[in-house]
Amino acid sequence: MTFSSRHRLGKLVCLLIALCFIVGFVAAAPPTILISSSPSGAEVYIGGTYKGDTPIDLTGRYAAGSYAIELRKEGYISWLGTLVVKPSETTSISATLIPYKGNADISSVPAGATIYLDDNYVGISPKTISDIPTGTHPISLKQDGYYDWNSEIEIVKGKTVTIKAQMETREIPYDGSINIQSTPSNAEIYINEEFKGYTPLIIRELGPGNYHITLKLEGYQEWDASVDVSINEKEKISANLYPSASTSPSETSTPISPIIPIICIGIVSLALYCSQKKK
């Protein structure tokens, strides 16, 4: 064997040894196991044993195989699944937890108060609100000429909570207002689903809060917006109403310009002339 052959053989042996080291290192690397949930903070149980709260890294703690996994969090349905661990691979579980839900039956004296749940407008009293996540939620009722009614409700799984708010008369009326105009005018005005009149119109004696405004006009698309009014603040809205699809003008085809046929005729004539000339 020549020196050159021995040299090539030595390089090949070194390469094989390095490859064996790499394969052995990869095979020996522990499986990566990452578990998370939305929302976080769920208890993780594997094989019925508590392992910690999400998010959690269990790298190297389990050999290859399949394991029963459960995620638990108060107020949420338990998440059940299977943790499949493979050698030298990353196993990730990201679970979305579904909350338990309940209902709320909300009324007021007098009726007609605007209801806000979790600071979101949900309707006018009396009203039953369904599928509310369990837990504590802030609730507010607002009505012109009355003080705001604020409290908290505790939603229980599968139950209907009854709320009856006694509104107290406000001696000094609010002085907030919204000046509502539209193009075209004479649109119906609804504030928090209650009809108020036609545009243009100034709605007066509004207390601080968020007001949902809807404008309706036959032949035009509905217009919606939300406006925040502070104490004694004057707001102005100018809405442009767009025709509904049923009243929009039909599309017409664009006529062909007369110059296009002329150009085409010229090109054909030139081609025929060139052909005759070559002959």
C-alpha positions, 0 to 999 in steps of 0.5 A: 500500500502506497503512502498516498493510499494509507493517508486516504485510509487514515482520513476515512477512519478518522471521519468514521470515528468522528461520525460515530461520536456525533451519532452517539452524542445525539442518541444520548441527548435527553428528549426535550419536553415543553408544556404550556397552556393558555391561560398559564398557571395550570397544574400539570399531572403526568400519570396522575402525579403533579409535576408543576405549573405551566409553563414547565420544562420537563427535559430529561425527566422522561424516557421515550414512551407515551404518558397520560397528561392532565392540565387543571386550573380552577374555573376551567375544564380539565385538559386531557391528552397523551404525552408522546416522548421520542428519543432525542426529539422535542415534544411540545404541548400547548393546551387551550383551556376552556372556562366553565360558564354561567348566566346572569339575569340583570334587571333595574328599577327603573328599567332601561338602564345600560348594562356594562359587564367587564367594561363592555356594553352588553345591552339594556335592562332587563336582560339575561346574559348567557355563557359568561366565564366563571369568576368575579366580573365588574358590572355597571348600570347607567341611566340618564338622570340616575347615579351609576350603579356599580357592583361585582357578580360571581358567576358560578358554573352552570348557574344563573345569577340574579341581579336587580339594581335599584337606581338612585335619582340624580338631583343635578342632571348631567350636562354631557351631549352628543351632536349627531349629523349625517349625510344624507340627513333624516337618519334614525338615531339609536343610542344603546339600542334606544331610538332617540330621533332623526339626524341632525340632533343633539342628545343632551343630559348624558352622563360619563360613559361609553355610548353605542350609536347606530344610524339607520336610513332606508336604502343605506348601510347602517352606521355604527360607532362608540363614543366616550363622553366625559362629565359635561363634555360635548361630542360631535359626530358627522357620519357619511352614509353609503348606499346599500348594495341593493340600491347601488347602480349596476355596472356598465361595460366600458365601450371599446375605443374606436382607435383600437380597431383602426390600429388593428386594421393598420397592423394587418395591412402592413403585414400583407404589404410586407408579404407581397413585397417579399414575393 
